[in-house]
Amino acid sequence: MPMAAADIVALIETALPGAVVEMRDLAGDNDHWAAKVTAPQFAGKSRVQQHKLVYDALGGRMGGELHALQLTTQAPT
């Protein structure tokens, strides 16, 4: 069963308080997502470190419930 956008957002917002998450369905199938995550926790971190924080928030769901996620991350300006 694919993950709904609201579930993905909830996981990220719970793990990264203050994060703003924008979701987009890339294929219209609720299985291929693009997420833009802006979070204060990203300040001073490399892109790889930022992405790891998001993947950690998803708790191992990548490749299972969450098939594909195109990720863009940034710290607030």
Secondary structure in CASP SS format (residue, H / E / C, confidence):
PFRMAT SS
TARGET T0000
AUTHOR 0000-0000-0000
METHOD secondary structure of the structure
MODEL  1
M C 1.00
P C 1.00
M C 1.00
A C 1.00
A H 1.00
A H 1.00
D H 1.00
I H 1.00
V H 1.00
A H 1.00
L H 1.00
I H 1.00
E H 1.00
T H 1.00
A H 1.00
L C 1.00
P C 1.00
G C 1.00
A C 1.00
V E 1.00
V E 1.00
E E 1.00
M E 1.00
R E 1.00
D E 1.00
L C 1.00
A C 1.00
G C 1.00
D C 1.00
N C 1.00
D C 1.00
H E 1.00
W E 1.00
A E 1.00
A E 1.00
K E 1.00
V E 1.00
T E 1.00
A C 1.00
P H 1.00
Q H 1.00
F H 1.00
A C 1.00
G C 1.00
K C 1.00
S C 1.00
R H 1.00
V H 1.00
Q H 1.00
Q H 1.00
H H 1.00
K H 1.00
L H 1.00
V H 1.00
Y H 1.00
D H 1.00
A H 1.00
L C 1.00
G C 1.00
G C 1.00
R C 1.00
M E 1.00
G C 1.00
G C 1.00
E C 1.00
L E 1.00
H C 1.00
A E 1.00
L E 1.00
Q E 1.00
L E 1.00
T E 1.00
T E 1.00
Q E 1.00
A C 1.00
P C 1.00
T C 1.00
END
